Amino acid sequence: MTDSHSLSELVEIAKRAARTAGEAVLAIYDSGDYKAYDKADDSPVTTADYRANEIIMDILQQETPDIPIMSEETDNGDLASRQHWTRYWLIDPIDGTQEFIARSGDFAVNIALIENNQPVIGVIYWPPGETLYSAVLGQGAFKECPMEQRQIHVRDFDDPNEDVVMLAISRRQSRDKVMSRMNEDRIYQSVPLGSCSLKSCFIAEGKADLFLRIGVTGEWDTGAAQCIVNEAGGKIFSAEFDPLTYNQRDILTNPDFVVTGDQRVNWQGIVNYHKGKST
């Protein structure tokens, strides 16, 4: 039975699934042999997304057959059909499909385990860099790549009130749109990057401090990242600084959200979410 699996065992299963899918995705990426489509919401999807989804689903269903799976690339039903889930896998086969198509290399495989509506395992694999980020609730966050294996932590500010804020900015999002919502009294250094989850991982390992996401995302975009960022000493909130929710609404889209590093910083004084909105 799956209940016999500890979180430490389950994270290893998730790591293997993420690496296996990531290796297949990278082979497709390198070959350029894939097809791209537009989904009903106009977001892109490719045959590489579908292949990664198939690989992850196969491994998780074989290793943990009693744990339900929610994926960006499957029909997840309505809330009534899944609200009784106390534990489930939450996956995004390729986070950063636009980056995959644009050939920036900024794409990742996301796998989270949600228990009682909160992420307790997070695994994010970046195939081009052979880099895996992972975390288990209460056990810290870690980075594994060919050059290093270490525990990671958000960057500690020398002066939480004055230090330059390293702001992770999407390659596909207007910098002005994000900056219009930032406190003008602080100094910012831009860190351009692709997928949402990789920007979150940069914050978790201290390469950036703040990421404001404006635009449509799904719960699978934040589940794994939230566990990793939390265990590294940061936090992910809605842009209103309310908690994100998992499997508690019919729709699985997130509100705009913010990823924050050093928690001694007054992030609510820095991110003025409504400031840049037209009335």
C-alpha positions as CSV (number, residue, x, y, z in Angstrom):
1,M,0.0,0.0,0.0
2,T,1.2,3.6,-0.7
3,D,0.6,4.5,2.9
4,S,3.7,2.5,3.8
5,H,5.8,4.9,1.7
6,S,7.6,7.6,3.8
7,L,8.1,11.1,2.4
8,S,11.8,10.2,2.0
9,E,10.9,7.3,-0.2
10,L,8.3,9.2,-2.2
11,V,10.7,12.0,-3.0
12,E,13.1,9.5,-4.5
13,I,10.3,8.2,-6.7
14,A,9.5,11.8,-7.8
15,K,13.2,12.5,-8.5
16,R,13.4,9.4,-10.7
17,A,10.3,10.3,-12.6
18,A,11.5,13.9,-13.1
19,R,14.9,12.9,-14.3
20,T,13.5,10.2,-16.7
21,A,11.0,12.6,-18.2
22,G,13.6,15.3,-18.4
23,E,16.0,13.2,-20.3
24,A,13.3,12.3,-22.8
25,V,12.3,15.9,-23.1
26,L,16.0,17.0,-23.7
27,A,16.4,14.4,-26.4
28,I,13.3,15.8,-28.2
29,Y,14.6,19.4,-27.6
30,D,18.0,18.6,-29.1
31,S,16.5,16.8,-32.1
32,G,13.9,19.5,-32.8
33,D,11.5,16.7,-33.7
34,Y,8.2,17.8,-32.1
35,K,4.9,19.4,-32.9
36,A,3.4,22.4,-31.2
37,Y,-0.3,23.2,-30.7
38,D,-2.4,25.9,-29.1
39,K,-4.7,24.7,-26.3
40,A,-8.2,26.1,-25.7
41,D,-6.8,28.8,-23.5
42,D,-4.3,29.8,-26.3
43,S,-1.4,28.5,-24.2
44,P,1.1,26.3,-26.1
45,V,1.6,22.6,-25.7
46,T,4.0,20.2,-27.6
47,T,4.3,16.6,-28.2
48,A,7.3,16.8,-25.8
49,D,4.8,17.9,-23.0
50,Y,2.7,14.9,-23.8
51,R,5.6,12.5,-23.8
52,A,6.9,13.8,-20.4
53,N,3.4,13.5,-19.0
54,E,3.2,9.9,-20.1
55,I,6.5,9.0,-18.6
56,I,5.8,10.6,-15.2
57,M,2.3,9.2,-15.1
58,D,3.6,5.7,-15.8
59,I,6.2,5.8,-13.1
60,L,4.0,7.3,-10.4
61,Q,1.1,4.9,-11.2
62,Q,3.4,1.9,-11.1
63,E,5.2,2.9,-7.8
64,T,2.3,4.6,-6.0
65,P,-0.9,3.2,-7.5
66,D,-3.2,4.4,-4.7
67,I,-2.1,8.1,-5.0
68,P,-4.2,10.1,-7.4
69,I,-2.4,12.3,-10.0
70,M,-3.3,15.8,-11.1
71,S,-1.5,17.1,-14.2
72,E,-1.6,20.1,-16.4
73,E,-2.0,17.7,-19.4
74,T,-4.9,15.6,-18.2
75,D,-8.6,16.1,-17.4
76,N,-8.7,16.6,-13.7
77,G,-12.4,16.6,-13.2
78,D,-14.4,18.9,-11.0
79,L,-13.9,19.6,-7.3
80,A,-16.6,17.2,-6.3
81,S,-14.6,14.3,-7.9
82,R,-11.3,15.2,-6.1
83,Q,-12.1,17.1,-3.0
84,H,-11.8,13.9,-0.9
85,W,-8.1,13.5,-1.9
86,T,-5.9,13.9,1.2
87,R,-2.7,13.1,-0.8
88,Y,-2.1,13.4,-4.5
89,W,0.7,14.0,-7.0
90,L,0.6,17.4,-8.8
91,I,2.7,17.6,-12.0
92,D,3.6,20.0,-14.7
93,P,5.4,17.9,-17.4
94,I,7.1,20.9,-18.9
95,D,7.0,24.2,-17.1
96,G,8.2,26.8,-19.6
97,T,6.8,25.3,-22.9
98,Q,7.2,28.7,-24.5
99,E,10.9,28.7,-23.6
100,F,11.1,25.1,-24.9
101,I,9.7,26.3,-28.3
102,A,11.9,29.5,-28.2
103,R,14.9,27.3,-27.5
104,S,16.1,29.4,-24.5
105,G,16.7,26.3,-22.4
106,D,14.7,27.7,-19.5
107,F,12.2,24.9,-19.0
108,A,11.8,22.3,-16.2
109,V,9.8,19.3,-15.0
110,N,7.7,19.9,-11.9
111,I,6.5,17.2,-9.5
112,A,4.9,17.9,-6.1
113,L,3.1,15.8,-3.5
114,I,0.2,17.6,-1.8
115,E,-1.0,16.4,1.6
116,N,-4.1,18.0,3.2
117,N,-4.0,20.8,0.6
118,Q,-0.3,21.8,1.2
119,P,2.9,20.8,-0.7
120,V,5.0,18.4,1.3
121,I,7.4,17.3,-1.5
122,G,8.8,19.4,-4.3
123,V,11.0,18.2,-7.2
124,I,12.0,20.5,-10.1
125,Y,14.4,19.2,-12.8
126,W,16.1,21.5,-15.3
127,P,17.2,19.1,-18.1
128,P,19.7,21.3,-20.0
129,G,21.7,21.9,-16.8
130,E,21.2,18.3,-15.5
131,T,20.1,20.1,-12.3
132,L,17.6,18.8,-9.8
133,Y,16.1,20.9,-7.0
134,S,14.1,19.0,-4.3
135,A,12.6,19.4,-0.8
136,V,10.6,17.5,1.7
137,L,8.6,19.3,4.4
138,G,10.8,19.8,7.5
139,Q,13.9,18.4,5.8
140,G,15.4,21.4,3.9
141,A,15.9,22.2,0.2
142,F,18.7,20.7,-1.9
143,K,20.3,21.2,-5.3
144,E,22.0,18.3,-7.2
145,C,24.0,18.8,-10.4
146,P,27.2,17.5,-12.0
147,M,29.3,20.2,-10.2
148,E,27.7,20.1,-6.8
149,Q,25.3,18.6,-4.3
150,R,24.3,20.9,-1.4
151,Q,21.6,22.2,0.7
152,I,20.3,25.6,-0.5
153,H,19.0,28.7,1.3
154,V,17.6,32.1,0.3
155,R,20.0,35.0,0.2
156,D,20.4,36.7,3.6
157,F,20.3,40.4,3.3
158,D,23.0,42.4,5.1
159,D,20.5,45.2,5.6
160,P,16.9,44.1,4.9
161,N,15.8,47.8,4.6
162,E,18.5,48.9,2.2
163,D,20.1,46.1,0.2
164,V,19.6,45.9,-3.6
165,V,16.8,43.5,-4.5
166,M,17.6,41.0,-7.1
167,L,14.4,40.8,-9.1
168,A,13.7,37.7,-11.3
169,I,12.0,38.9,-14.5
170,S,10.4,36.7,-17.1
171,R,11.9,36.8,-20.6
172,R,8.3,36.9,-22.0
173,Q,6.9,39.5,-19.6
174,S,7.2,43.3,-19.8
175,R,9.8,44.6,-17.3
176,D,7.9,47.9,-17.0
177,K,4.7,46.0,-16.1
178,V,6.5,44.4,-13.1
179,M,8.5,47.5,-12.1
180,S,5.3,49.6,-12.1
181,R,4.3,47.6,-9.0
182,M,7.6,47.9,-7.1
183,N,8.4,50.5,-4.4
184,E,10.4,53.2,-6.1
185,D,12.5,53.8,-3.0
186,R,14.4,50.5,-3.4
187,I,17.1,49.7,-5.9
188,Y,16.6,46.6,-8.1
189,Q,18.9,44.4,-10.2
190,S,17.1,42.4,-12.9
191,V,17.7,38.6,-13.2
192,P,16.1,37.5,-16.6
193,L,14.9,33.9,-16.7
194,G,12.3,31.7,-18.3
195,S,10.0,29.3,-16.5
196,C,8.2,30.2,-13.2
197,S,9.6,27.2,-11.4
198,L,13.3,28.0,-12.3
199,K,12.8,31.6,-11.1
200,S,11.5,30.2,-7.8
201,C,14.6,27.9,-7.6
202,F,16.9,30.9,-8.2
203,I,15.3,32.5,-5.2
204,A,15.6,29.3,-3.1
205,E,19.4,29.1,-3.8
206,G,20.0,32.8,-3.3
207,K,20.5,33.9,-7.0
208,A,17.5,36.2,-6.8
209,D,15.3,37.6,-4.1
210,L,11.9,38.4,-5.5
211,F,9.6,37.3,-8.4
212,L,6.2,38.7,-9.1
213,R,4.2,36.7,-11.6
214,I,1.4,38.6,-13.3
215,G,-0.6,36.3,-15.6
216,V,-2.4,33.0,-15.8
217,T,-0.7,30.0,-14.1
218,G,-2.0,26.7,-12.7
219,E,-1.5,25.1,-9.3
220,W,1.0,22.7,-10.9
221,D,3.2,25.8,-11.6
222,T,3.7,26.5,-7.9
223,G,3.2,23.3,-6.0
224,A,6.8,21.9,-6.2
225,A,8.3,25.4,-6.1
226,Q,6.4,26.3,-2.9
227,C,7.8,23.4,-1.0
228,I,11.4,24.1,-2.2
229,V,11.2,27.8,-1.5
230,N,9.6,27.3,1.9
231,E,12.3,24.8,2.9
232,A,15.0,27.2,1.7
233,G,13.6,30.0,4.0
234,G,11.4,31.9,1.6
235,K,7.7,32.1,1.0
236,I,5.2,32.1,-1.9
237,F,2.0,34.1,-1.6
238,S,-0.7,35.4,-3.8
239,A,0.2,38.9,-5.0
240,E,-2.2,40.1,-2.2
241,F,0.0,38.2,0.3
242,D,-2.7,35.6,1.0
243,P,-1.9,31.9,1.0
244,L,-2.1,30.0,-2.2
245,T,-4.6,27.1,-2.2
246,Y,-4.4,23.6,-3.6
247,N,-7.4,21.5,-4.7
248,Q,-9.9,23.7,-2.9
249,R,-11.7,25.3,-5.9
250,D,-13.3,24.1,-9.1
251,I,-10.8,26.1,-11.2
252,L,-7.1,25.2,-10.8
253,T,-5.7,28.5,-11.9
254,N,-3.6,30.6,-9.5
255,P,-4.0,34.2,-8.7
256,D,-1.1,36.5,-9.6
257,F,1.6,35.5,-7.1
258,V,4.9,36.6,-5.5
259,V,7.9,34.5,-4.5
260,T,10.0,36.1,-1.7
261,G,13.4,35.3,-0.2
262,D,14.7,36.6,3.1
263,Q,11.7,36.8,5.4
264,R,13.2,39.7,7.4
265,V,12.5,41.9,4.4
266,N,9.2,43.9,4.4
267,W,8.1,42.4,1.1
268,Q,4.6,43.9,1.4
269,G,6.2,47.3,1.5
270,I,8.2,46.5,-1.7
271,V,5.5,44.9,-3.8
272,N,2.6,47.4,-4.4
273,Y,0.5,45.0,-6.4
274,H,-2.4,47.4,-7.1
275,K,-0.1,50.4,-7.8
276,G,0.4,49.6,-11.5
277,K,-3.2,48.6,-12.3
278,S,-5.4,50.9,-14.3
279,T,-8.8,51.8,-12.7
